[in-house]
Amino acid sequence: MQTSDVNQQFLLSICIILLGYIAKRTRYLTEKEGESIAQLIFNITLPALVINVFSHLPLQPQLALLPVLGFTLNGILCLCVLFIFRKHDRNVRGMMGMALAGANMGLFAYPLVEAIWGAKGLTYIAMYDLGNSYVVFLVCYVVGAYFSGEHPINWKQLLHSVVRSVPLMSSLFALSINLLGWKLPDLVLQTTQVISKANMPLSLLLLGMYLNFSFPADQRKILLKALGCRYLIGGTLGGLLCWLLPYDSLFRHSLLLAGILPLPTMVLTYAVIFGYDRRMTGAMLNASVIISTALSWVVFHFSTLG
């Protein structure tokens, strides 16, 4: 894709995000309707997109590396954050370790990658997301529960949250079908292909509805420290892999992109469950969306250079 095409696609995406933000601010779409859109994305359009991608996935040896990297890199990020915030209160340390690990693939990366890099780029991101999902659902949950103190780790609830992740289960199902050499019926594939086309506009619309430009003034210092750690460490790890790995350009740029994606929306749910500062968690999430949008534009442009 040429530089002009990347600019056009980003402009289109930003317009849809702004539409979602304006619809929320003018109350044409309410928070309750936003929750319904989120359920529609995570339970229908995103699984359909994932099944469509994995069903046509050409099996290559390097693809097996992506889930491992998705889990390992985010795990390293979590450990680094816990070390950097070691002198802060236990509650702050737990909130940062829980919130800053993992990445928002479904709402942020998938629609942009699908539109700009196409099916091949989406395949790489989807494989990376397998490892990333286990960090979000397992590592972030355990860290949040452990440092909260008052909320012991509920292994049953933890397992339940993993099993209930329809996109994750859809990925594993479609990948298993592919590995076994089976093929889903044409009617199923045609249906998922049609439904998956709604994922990009709905995801970007919902991303706009989640945006909030009001950040707590009394916590800006720690907010800057948290986001600085997140992007410095994530960007460095992604950049090193992009530079060192001997695979094709799109594979390497996918890892660079993965290092600068925004925080996963699941951290807001964890903040409520474990009694962390929801205002601070929400501020980090919103700021990360803004920062990641700018950095992603740079990465996509960089990818056009080969």
Backbone torsions as a table, in degrees:
resi	resn	phi	psi	omega
1	MET	NA	137.6	-178.7
2	GLN	-79.3	163.0	-179.4
3	THR	-58.1	-41.1	-180.0
4	SER	-63.3	-35.5	178.7
5	ASP	-68.1	-38.9	177.6
6	VAL	-62.9	-45.1	179.0
7	ASN	-60.5	-42.9	-179.5
8	GLN	-64.9	-41.9	-179.3
9	GLN	-68.0	-39.5	177.7
10	PHE	-65.8	-39.8	178.0
11	LEU	-62.2	-42.1	177.6
12	LEU	-62.7	-45.1	-179.1
13	SER	-63.7	-43.1	179.5
14	ILE	-64.6	-36.2	177.2
15	CYS	-62.3	-41.1	179.2
16	ILE	-68.3	-40.6	177.8
17	ILE	-61.8	-45.1	178.8
18	LEU	-64.2	-35.0	177.1
19	LEU	-61.3	-43.4	177.3
20	GLY	-63.4	-40.5	-179.9
21	TYR	-65.9	-43.9	179.7
22	ILE	-66.2	-40.1	179.4
23	ALA	-61.7	-36.1	178.1
24	LYS	-72.8	-43.7	-177.4
25	ARG	-65.9	-34.3	179.3
26	THR	-90.0	0.0	176.6
27	ARG	65.4	23.9	170.1
28	TYR	-72.2	-29.6	172.3
29	LEU	-123.9	128.2	-177.6
30	THR	-97.9	173.0	178.4
31	GLU	-60.6	-37.9	179.6
32	LYS	-64.1	-41.1	178.0
33	GLU	-68.7	-32.8	175.3
34	GLY	-62.1	-39.6	177.5
35	GLU	-64.0	-37.5	178.0
36	SER	-66.6	-40.5	177.4
37	ILE	-63.9	-40.8	178.8
38	ALA	-61.3	-43.1	178.5
39	GLN	-63.2	-39.4	178.8
40	LEU	-63.1	-42.2	-179.7
41	ILE	-66.9	-54.7	-172.2
42	PHE	-71.7	-24.1	-176.9
43	ASN	-104.5	-14.9	-176.9
44	ILE	-130.0	-64.4	-171.2
45	THR	-70.4	-41.7	179.9
46	LEU	-68.2	-45.5	174.3
47	PRO	-58.5	-39.1	178.4
48	ALA	-62.1	-42.3	178.5
49	LEU	-64.0	-43.1	-179.4
50	VAL	-63.7	-45.1	179.1
51	ILE	-62.5	-41.0	179.9
52	ASN	-63.8	-39.8	-179.7
53	VAL	-68.9	-50.7	-174.8
54	PHE	-72.0	-24.5	179.6
55	SER	-69.8	-29.3	179.9
56	HIS	-104.0	15.4	-173.6
57	LEU	-71.4	117.9	174.3
58	PRO	-75.7	121.2	-174.7
59	LEU	-72.8	118.3	179.2
60	GLN	-129.2	145.0	-176.8
61	PRO	-56.1	-38.8	-175.9
62	GLN	-69.0	-18.7	179.7
63	LEU	-64.6	-31.4	180.0
64	ALA	-65.8	-21.2	-179.8
65	LEU	-75.4	-28.0	-172.7
66	LEU	-64.2	-46.7	176.9
67	PRO	-61.3	-36.3	178.7
68	VAL	-63.8	-44.3	178.3
69	LEU	-66.3	-38.9	179.0
70	GLY	-59.7	-38.4	179.1
71	PHE	-78.9	-45.6	-174.2
72	THR	-66.5	-48.0	-176.9
73	LEU	-63.5	-42.0	178.7
74	ASN	-71.1	-31.4	174.7
75	GLY	-65.1	-42.6	176.9
76	ILE	-62.7	-41.8	178.8
77	LEU	-59.5	-43.2	179.4
78	CYS	-61.8	-45.5	-179.9
79	LEU	-63.6	-41.5	179.0
80	CYS	-62.5	-42.9	-179.5
81	VAL	-65.1	-43.8	179.0
82	LEU	-61.5	-36.0	178.3
83	PHE	-70.5	-45.1	-178.0
84	ILE	-62.9	-36.3	-178.8
85	PHE	-97.2	21.3	-175.3
86	ARG	-63.6	-25.3	-178.3
87	LYS	-90.8	-2.7	177.6
88	HIS	-85.5	169.2	177.1
89	ASP	-57.5	153.1	-179.5
90	ARG	-55.9	-38.0	-178.1
91	ASN	-65.9	-42.9	178.9
92	VAL	-67.1	-42.7	-179.4
93	ARG	-60.6	-44.0	179.1
94	GLY	-65.8	-41.0	-179.5
95	MET	-63.2	-41.9	-179.1
96	MET	-70.3	-43.5	178.4
97	GLY	-62.3	-35.4	179.8
98	MET	-75.0	-41.4	-171.0
99	ALA	-83.4	-34.7	-170.3
100	LEU	-87.4	-11.2	175.1
101	ALA	-90.3	151.2	-179.1
102	GLY	86.1	166.9	-176.0
103	ALA	-143.5	153.9	178.6
104	ASN	-85.3	94.9	-179.4
105	MET	-87.8	-49.2	-170.8
106	GLY	-61.3	-50.2	-176.3
107	LEU	-84.4	-30.7	-173.0
108	PHE	-102.6	-59.4	-171.7
109	ALA	-71.6	-45.7	-174.1
110	TYR	-55.5	-51.9	-177.0
111	PRO	-64.7	-38.9	-179.6
112	LEU	-69.3	-44.8	-179.1
113	VAL	-65.1	-41.8	179.4
114	GLU	-60.4	-42.1	-176.5
115	ALA	-74.7	-34.2	-172.8
116	ILE	-99.8	-43.9	-176.9
117	TRP	-99.5	-11.8	177.1
118	GLY	75.8	-163.3	-172.4
119	ALA	-63.1	-37.8	-177.5
120	LYS	-66.5	-46.3	177.7
121	GLY	-63.7	-38.4	179.2
122	LEU	-65.3	-34.1	176.1
123	THR	-61.6	-46.0	-179.9
124	TYR	-63.3	-44.2	-179.3
125	ILE	-66.2	-39.7	-179.7
126	ALA	-65.3	-38.7	177.6
127	MET	-67.6	-41.8	176.3
128	TYR	-60.9	-37.2	-177.3
129	ASP	-65.3	-24.1	176.5
130	LEU	-59.3	-47.1	177.5
131	GLY	-70.3	-39.9	179.0
132	ASN	-60.6	-38.5	-178.4
133	SER	-62.6	-38.1	179.3
134	TYR	-69.8	-29.1	173.9
135	VAL	-67.4	-45.8	-178.5
136	VAL	-63.6	-46.4	-174.5
137	PHE	-84.8	-24.3	-178.3
138	LEU	-107.9	-62.5	-174.1
139	VAL	-63.4	-49.9	-178.4
140	CYS	-62.0	-39.7	179.1
141	TYR	-63.8	-47.3	-178.0
142	VAL	-64.4	-43.8	178.6
143	VAL	-62.2	-45.8	179.7
144	GLY	-61.0	-42.7	-179.4
145	ALA	-68.9	-42.2	-176.4
146	TYR	-63.6	-46.4	-175.8
147	PHE	-82.1	-15.0	177.5
148	SER	-70.3	-26.3	176.2
149	GLY	76.7	-53.9	-175.6
150	GLU	-81.8	-8.2	-177.2
151	HIS	-121.3	93.8	179.4
152	PRO	-63.1	155.0	-178.9
153	ILE	-64.9	122.9	178.7
154	ASN	-100.7	96.3	-174.8
155	TRP	-64.7	-31.7	178.3
156	LYS	-66.2	-43.8	178.7
157	GLN	-67.3	-35.7	178.3
158	LEU	-62.3	-48.7	178.2
159	LEU	-62.3	-38.5	-179.3
160	HIS	-63.2	-41.0	-178.9
161	SER	-66.5	-34.3	178.3
162	VAL	-69.3	-48.2	-177.7
163	VAL	-64.9	-32.3	-178.4
164	ARG	-79.1	-6.3	178.2
165	SER	-76.2	98.4	-176.1
166	VAL	-62.2	-42.9	177.6
167	PRO	-60.4	-40.8	-179.9
168	LEU	-65.8	-46.1	179.6
169	MET	-65.3	-36.1	177.5
170	SER	-64.9	-40.1	178.1
171	SER	-61.4	-48.1	-178.7
172	LEU	-64.8	-38.9	179.1
173	PHE	-64.1	-51.0	-177.2
174	ALA	-66.7	-36.6	178.7
175	LEU	-67.3	-39.9	178.3
176	SER	-63.1	-42.4	177.6
177	ILE	-59.2	-43.6	-179.5
178	ASN	-64.6	-46.2	-178.5
179	LEU	-63.8	-32.8	179.5
180	LEU	-78.9	-7.0	179.5
181	GLY	79.6	13.2	178.2
182	TRP	-86.2	166.2	179.0
183	LYS	-134.2	131.4	177.2
184	LEU	-70.1	150.3	178.7
185	PRO	-56.3	146.7	-178.6
186	ASP	-57.3	-36.5	-179.8
187	LEU	-62.7	-39.5	178.8
188	VAL	-65.2	-45.6	-179.2
189	LEU	-65.8	-38.9	178.1
190	GLN	-66.0	-38.8	179.2
191	THR	-65.1	-47.8	179.7
192	THR	-64.1	-33.4	179.0
193	GLN	-65.0	-42.6	179.6
194	VAL	-66.9	-47.1	-178.4
195	ILE	-64.0	-37.8	-175.8
196	SER	-63.4	-23.0	-179.6
197	LYS	-66.4	-20.6	179.2
198	ALA	-83.0	-9.8	-174.0
199	ASN	-65.9	-43.9	-176.0
200	MET	-62.6	-54.9	-178.2
201	PRO	-63.9	-38.7	180.0
202	LEU	-66.4	-41.7	-179.5
203	SER	-63.8	-44.7	-179.7
204	LEU	-68.4	-36.8	176.9
205	LEU	-62.2	-44.9	-179.8
206	LEU	-67.4	-36.0	177.4
207	LEU	-59.6	-40.8	177.3
208	GLY	-65.6	-36.8	179.0
209	MET	-67.7	-27.8	179.2
210	TYR	-78.8	-18.8	-174.7
211	LEU	-64.8	140.9	176.3
212	ASN	-147.6	119.9	-174.8
213	PHE	-94.0	10.8	178.0
214	SER	-99.3	114.8	-177.8
215	PHE	-112.6	140.9	-177.7
216	PRO	-63.0	118.3	-175.9
217	ALA	-63.5	-35.2	-176.6
218	ASP	-76.0	-8.1	-177.4
219	GLN	-121.5	16.6	-176.2
220	ARG	-65.4	-34.4	-178.9
221	LYS	-62.9	-47.8	-179.6
222	ILE	-72.0	-29.9	176.9
223	LEU	-64.6	-43.8	178.4
224	LEU	-65.1	-39.5	178.7
225	LYS	-63.9	-44.7	-178.5
226	ALA	-62.6	-49.9	-178.1
227	LEU	-69.5	-33.9	175.9
228	GLY	-61.1	-44.4	177.2
229	CYS	-61.9	-46.0	-177.0
230	ARG	-58.3	-51.7	-174.2
231	TYR	-79.6	-31.0	177.9
232	LEU	-67.5	-47.1	-179.0
233	ILE	-71.4	-49.5	-178.9
234	GLY	-61.8	-44.3	179.5
235	GLY	-65.9	-37.3	178.4
236	THR	-66.2	-45.1	179.1
237	LEU	-63.4	-45.7	178.4
238	GLY	-64.0	-39.6	179.3
239	GLY	-65.5	-40.8	178.7
240	LEU	-63.2	-43.1	179.0
241	LEU	-66.4	-39.4	178.0
242	CYS	-60.9	-35.6	-177.3
243	TRP	-81.8	-36.5	-170.3
244	LEU	-91.3	-34.6	-173.2
245	LEU	-71.0	143.6	-174.3
246	PRO	-91.6	20.8	-175.1
247	TYR	-93.0	-177.2	-175.5
248	ASP	-66.6	163.6	-173.2
249	SER	-58.4	-43.2	-177.5
250	LEU	-66.2	-37.5	176.6
251	PHE	-58.8	-48.3	-176.2
252	ARG	-69.7	-38.7	178.9
253	HIS	-69.9	-27.7	175.6
254	SER	-63.1	-38.4	177.6
255	LEU	-70.4	-36.3	176.2
256	LEU	-63.8	-43.0	178.0
257	LEU	-63.5	-42.5	-178.4
258	ALA	-59.2	-29.0	-178.3
259	GLY	-74.6	-14.2	-176.1
260	ILE	-124.1	22.4	178.3
261	LEU	-78.3	157.8	-178.6
262	PRO	-71.8	172.1	-179.1
263	LEU	-67.1	149.7	177.9
264	PRO	-70.1	140.8	-179.1
265	THR	-65.1	-19.0	-179.0
266	MET	-61.9	-22.4	-177.3
267	VAL	-64.7	-26.4	176.6
268	LEU	-65.8	-39.8	176.7
269	THR	-64.3	-43.8	179.3
270	TYR	-64.0	-36.8	179.2
271	ALA	-60.9	-38.5	177.7
272	VAL	-69.9	-45.8	-177.6
273	ILE	-60.8	-43.2	-172.8
274	PHE	-100.3	5.0	173.9
275	GLY	74.5	29.2	176.9
276	TYR	-84.6	171.7	-178.5
277	ASP	-68.7	103.5	-176.9
278	ARG	-68.3	-33.4	179.9
279	ARG	-65.4	-43.6	179.8
280	MET	-68.2	-43.0	179.1
281	THR	-61.7	-43.7	178.1
282	GLY	-63.8	-37.9	178.8
283	ALA	-64.7	-42.4	178.2
284	MET	-62.7	-42.5	-179.0
285	LEU	-63.4	-46.0	-178.8
286	ASN	-66.8	-42.7	179.3
287	ALA	-64.1	-36.4	-179.2
288	SER	-66.2	-33.8	177.9
289	VAL	-64.1	-43.5	-179.7
290	ILE	-65.4	-47.2	-179.4
291	ILE	-64.1	-44.5	-177.1
292	SER	-66.2	-32.2	177.5
293	THR	-61.7	-44.9	179.6
294	ALA	-67.1	-45.2	-178.5
295	LEU	-67.5	-36.0	178.8
296	SER	-64.2	-38.9	176.9
297	TRP	-58.5	-40.5	178.7
298	VAL	-65.4	-43.9	-179.0
299	VAL	-64.0	-44.7	179.8
300	PHE	-63.5	-38.4	176.0
301	HIS	-65.6	-41.7	179.7
302	PHE	-60.9	-35.9	-178.6
303	SER	-67.8	-25.2	179.4
304	THR	-72.6	-15.8	-179.8
305	LEU	-83.0	-8.7	-178.9
306	GLY	86.8	NA	NA
